[in-house]
Amino acid sequence: MEASYALNTFYLLMSGALVMLMALGFSMLEAGLVRSKNTVEILTKNVTLYAIACIMYMLVGYDLMYGSPEGGIIPSVTPLFSFMSMTVSNDYSLAAVNAGEADYAKAADFFFQVVFVATAMSVVSGAIAERMKLWSFIFFAVVMTSFIYPIQGYWKWGEGFLHQLGFLDFAGSGVVHLAGATAALTGVMLLGARLHKFSADGHINAIPGANLPLATLGTFLLWFGWFGFNGGSQLLASTVVDSNTVAMIFVNTNMAAAGGLVAATMMSRFLFGKADLTMILNGALAGLVAITAEPSTPSPIFATLIGSVGGILVIFAILGLDKLRLDDPVGAISVHGVVGIWGLLAVPLTNPTASFKSQLIGIVVIFSWVFVTSLVTWFVIKLIFGLRVSEEEEYEGLDLSECGMEAYPEFVKN
């Protein structure tokens, strides 16, 4: 038992470290897809949100999400502020491990879960890029990571009512990605589009990112980190069954990303006559989001097909949001929201224990909760602090107005 406990704990910690690498992936992806005059500001948002997620989830989020194993809709407030005072002596004892009461350390579970919270918040940062006040974003991050995310996470992963209804979401197509995308959607709705993105006559103006090599690096880092995201969600690796399942999860995660990328490449060639790199990168990410809801039960070919559908969906979702005049500079709402829904709906195709009814209920509940609470939070922040920088500050770039420095001071701003 001790050996299994040690192996599972180590596996969970290393998986969490891989997921933390996704914070770097999001940073590089977003820095590459915004204009150079906003690079410092978007990097500041990404490193800050990670730290805020860690602190707020330690203070209250983890206890809200996992402190009520009895289930239901409203989590108990009894365990609040309990994890923040945890020590080595408060973790599982040798006697508890030998009695089969624990498979891995509590602290390892916290570390693995906290990097998921940061991932959900990272989705928001890209969608509202290039025009939101830095401190308004930070205030929202505090609420999102301490309250909004943990409550809906409790409903599924904390054994709340969605779990009891049979809703399945293995690694977070809904709990993480749809939640993050929904919060981003409300922010974009209240914030409005970037200057000159949409013309008065309805024309959509492309605003190219400053550094596509950086965006490509970010995509590969996310792809790599996703093996911890999905593989670690098995939680155990100490038995033959668990080891075989982890291996299949790694294979299916990789194949879904490949399928999404190839499908997006072909679709962009069909629609635009060119291989659009930004669409291709989002196609890979869409494949990863799609398979996240259930990466263990599909065969590799079916995982590839699930990812391929995601890669096609994301292109039409990005184009559709533009037509709705919703400005998402990095395509986050499409990648994580629209394709997150597809991933959840695809679960019953390979997992016989899932039903479309329970999956639809989960989608509606997560979207509704995050949409309403995020909209209220953004609106309160807007009333008190404002959300958007001035036109002059947006024109000059948020690097100077929000951070007082430039990412590329030796070059002329574009």
Solvent accessible surface area in square Angstrom, and as a share of the most:
residue,aa,sasa,rsa
1,M,117,0.52
2,E,95,0.43
3,A,80,0.62
4,S,41,0.27
5,Y,37,0.14
6,A,59,0.46
7,L,86,0.43
8,N,3,0.02
9,T,22,0.13
10,F,123,0.51
11,Y,37,0.14
12,L,0,0.00
13,L,62,0.31
14,M,92,0.41
15,S,5,0.03
16,G,0,0.00
17,A,46,0.36
18,L,44,0.22
19,V,1,0.01
20,M,91,0.41
21,L,51,0.25
22,M,0,0.00
23,A,25,0.19
24,L,81,0.40
25,G,0,0.00
26,F,5,0.02
27,S,9,0.06
28,M,32,0.14
29,L,8,0.04
30,E,3,0.01
31,A,2,0.01
32,G,0,0.00
33,L,14,0.07
34,V,0,0.00
35,R,40,0.15
36,S,21,0.14
37,K,18,0.07
38,N,2,0.01
39,T,4,0.02
40,V,21,0.12
41,E,1,0.00
42,I,1,0.01
43,L,55,0.27
44,T,39,0.22
45,K,0,0.00
46,N,5,0.03
47,V,99,0.57
48,T,35,0.20
49,L,2,0.01
50,Y,36,0.14
51,A,50,0.39
52,I,24,0.12
53,A,0,0.00
54,C,36,0.21
55,I,92,0.47
56,M,37,0.17
57,Y,0,0.00
58,M,64,0.29
59,L,47,0.23
60,V,24,0.14
61,G,0,0.00
62,Y,25,0.10
63,D,9,0.04
64,L,18,0.09
65,M,0,0.00
66,Y,62,0.24
67,G,24,0.23
68,S,0,0.00
69,P,97,0.61
70,E,120,0.54
71,G,10,0.10
72,G,28,0.27
73,I,106,0.54
74,I,151,0.77
75,P,9,0.06
76,S,35,0.22
77,V,106,0.61
78,T,124,0.72
79,P,30,0.19
80,L,47,0.24
81,F,115,0.48
82,S,57,0.37
83,F,29,0.12
84,M,90,0.40
85,S,76,0.49
86,M,43,0.19
87,T,76,0.44
88,V,141,0.81
89,S,100,0.65
90,N,80,0.41
91,D,27,0.14
92,Y,82,0.31
93,S,62,0.40
94,L,106,0.53
95,A,74,0.58
96,A,16,0.12
97,V,6,0.03
98,N,77,0.39
99,A,71,0.55
100,G,47,0.45
101,E,121,0.54
102,A,9,0.07
103,D,71,0.37
104,Y,41,0.16
105,A,14,0.11
106,K,76,0.32
107,A,47,0.37
108,A,1,0.01
109,D,18,0.09
110,F,26,0.11
111,F,61,0.25
112,F,3,0.01
113,Q,15,0.07
114,V,3,0.02
115,V,2,0.01
116,F,2,0.01
117,V,0,0.00
118,A,3,0.02
119,T,5,0.03
120,A,1,0.00
121,M,0,0.00
122,S,2,0.02
123,V,1,0.00
124,V,0,0.00
125,S,0,0.00
126,G,0,0.00
127,A,0,0.00
128,I,0,0.00
129,A,0,0.00
130,E,1,0.01
131,R,0,0.00
132,M,0,0.00
133,K,66,0.28
134,L,11,0.06
135,W,161,0.56
136,S,1,0.01
137,F,1,0.00
138,I,18,0.09
139,F,75,0.31
140,F,0,0.00
141,A,0,0.00
142,V,50,0.28
143,V,49,0.28
144,M,1,0.00
145,T,0,0.00
146,S,11,0.07
147,F,90,0.37
148,I,0,0.00
149,Y,1,0.00
150,P,0,0.00
151,I,13,0.06
152,Q,0,0.00
153,G,0,0.00
154,Y,0,0.00
155,W,17,0.06
156,K,18,0.07
157,W,48,0.17
158,G,5,0.04
159,E,82,0.37
160,G,0,0.00
161,F,41,0.17
162,L,0,0.00
163,H,79,0.35
164,Q,108,0.48
165,L,95,0.47
166,G,30,0.29
167,F,0,0.00
168,L,44,0.22
169,D,2,0.01
170,F,53,0.22
171,A,0,0.00
172,G,0,0.00
173,S,0,0.00
174,G,0,0.00
175,V,0,0.00
176,V,0,0.00
177,H,0,0.00
178,L,4,0.02
179,A,0,0.00
180,G,0,0.00
181,A,2,0.02
182,T,3,0.02
183,A,0,0.00
184,A,0,0.00
185,L,29,0.14
186,T,0,0.00
187,G,0,0.00
188,V,2,0.01
189,M,91,0.40
190,L,48,0.24
191,L,9,0.05
192,G,30,0.29
193,A,28,0.21
194,R,12,0.04
195,L,45,0.22
196,H,144,0.64
197,K,17,0.07
198,F,25,0.11
199,S,35,0.23
200,A,116,0.90
201,D,123,0.64
202,G,43,0.41
203,H,109,0.49
204,I,57,0.29
205,N,43,0.22
206,A,89,0.69
207,I,32,0.16
208,P,103,0.65
209,G,21,0.20
210,A,43,0.33
211,N,40,0.21
212,L,61,0.30
213,P,105,0.66
214,L,40,0.20
215,A,0,0.00
216,T,36,0.21
217,L,86,0.43
218,G,0,0.00
219,T,3,0.02
220,F,126,0.52
221,L,32,0.16
222,L,1,0.00
223,W,36,0.12
224,F,106,0.44
225,G,0,0.00
226,W,0,0.00
227,F,36,0.15
228,G,1,0.01
229,F,0,0.00
230,N,0,0.00
231,G,0,0.00
232,G,0,0.00
233,S,17,0.11
234,Q,39,0.17
235,L,53,0.26
236,L,44,0.22
237,A,19,0.14
238,S,34,0.22
239,T,70,0.41
240,V,113,0.65
241,V,112,0.64
242,D,15,0.08
243,S,51,0.33
244,N,95,0.49
245,T,30,0.17
246,V,17,0.10
247,A,56,0.43
248,M,71,0.32
249,I,1,0.00
250,F,72,0.30
251,V,66,0.38
252,N,0,0.00
253,T,0,0.00
254,N,58,0.30
255,M,64,0.28
256,A,0,0.00
257,A,0,0.00
258,A,32,0.25
259,G,3,0.03
260,G,0,0.00
261,L,48,0.24
262,V,81,0.46
263,A,12,0.09
264,A,0,0.00
265,T,40,0.24
266,M,130,0.58
267,M,37,0.17
268,S,0,0.00
269,R,145,0.53
270,F,163,0.68
271,L,64,0.32
272,F,82,0.34
273,G,34,0.32
274,K,148,0.63
275,A,66,0.51
276,D,48,0.25
277,L,66,0.33
278,T,44,0.26
279,M,18,0.08
280,I,21,0.11
281,L,10,0.05
282,N,9,0.05
283,G,0,0.00
284,A,0,0.00
285,L,3,0.01
286,A,0,0.00
287,G,0,0.00
288,L,0,0.00
289,V,0,0.00
290,A,2,0.02
291,I,1,0.00
292,T,0,0.00
293,A,1,0.01
294,E,15,0.07
295,P,0,0.00
296,S,27,0.18
297,T,60,0.35
298,P,4,0.02
299,S,52,0.34
300,P,55,0.34
301,I,120,0.61
302,F,71,0.29
303,A,0,0.00
304,T,27,0.16
305,L,97,0.48
306,I,6,0.03
307,G,0,0.00
308,S,24,0.15
309,V,59,0.34
310,G,0,0.00
311,G,0,0.00
312,I,63,0.32
313,L,61,0.30
314,V,0,0.00
315,I,0,0.00
316,F,100,0.42
317,A,15,0.12
318,I,28,0.14
319,L,56,0.28
320,G,28,0.26
321,L,23,0.12
322,D,26,0.13
323,K,155,0.66
324,L,124,0.62
325,R,116,0.42
326,L,34,0.17
327,D,1,0.01
328,D,20,0.10
329,P,22,0.14
330,V,10,0.05
331,G,4,0.04
332,A,6,0.05
333,I,10,0.05
334,S,0,0.00
335,V,2,0.01
336,H,7,0.03
337,G,5,0.05
338,V,56,0.32
339,V,0,0.00
340,G,0,0.00
341,I,57,0.29
342,W,49,0.17
343,G,1,0.01
344,L,0,0.00
345,L,49,0.25
346,A,3,0.02
347,V,2,0.01
348,P,24,0.15
349,L,90,0.45
350,T,29,0.17
351,N,17,0.09
352,P,125,0.79
353,T,111,0.65
354,A,13,0.10
355,S,53,0.34
356,F,102,0.42
357,K,152,0.65
358,S,8,0.05
359,Q,0,0.00
360,L,92,0.46
361,I,56,0.29
362,G,0,0.00
363,I,14,0.07
364,V,92,0.53
365,V,31,0.18
366,I,0,0.00
367,F,74,0.31
368,S,48,0.31
369,W,57,0.20
370,V,0,0.00
371,F,44,0.18
372,V,87,0.50
373,T,23,0.13
374,S,0,0.00
375,L,55,0.28
376,V,87,0.50
377,T,19,0.11
378,W,0,0.00
379,F,101,0.42
380,V,68,0.39
381,I,10,0.05
382,K,89,0.38
383,L,127,0.63
384,I,114,0.58
385,F,99,0.41
386,G,19,0.19
387,L,6,0.03
388,R,70,0.26
389,V,7,0.04
390,S,57,0.37
391,E,124,0.56
392,E,130,0.58
393,E,61,0.27
394,E,4,0.02
395,Y,153,0.58
396,E,70,0.31
397,G,1,0.01
398,L,0,0.00
399,D,2,0.01
400,L,75,0.37
401,S,44,0.29
402,E,47,0.21
403,C,34,0.20
404,G,57,0.55
405,M,116,0.52
406,E,56,0.25
407,A,35,0.27
408,Y,71,0.27
409,P,95,0.60
410,E,126,0.57
411,F,134,0.56
412,V,146,0.84
413,K,73,0.31
414,N,106,0.55
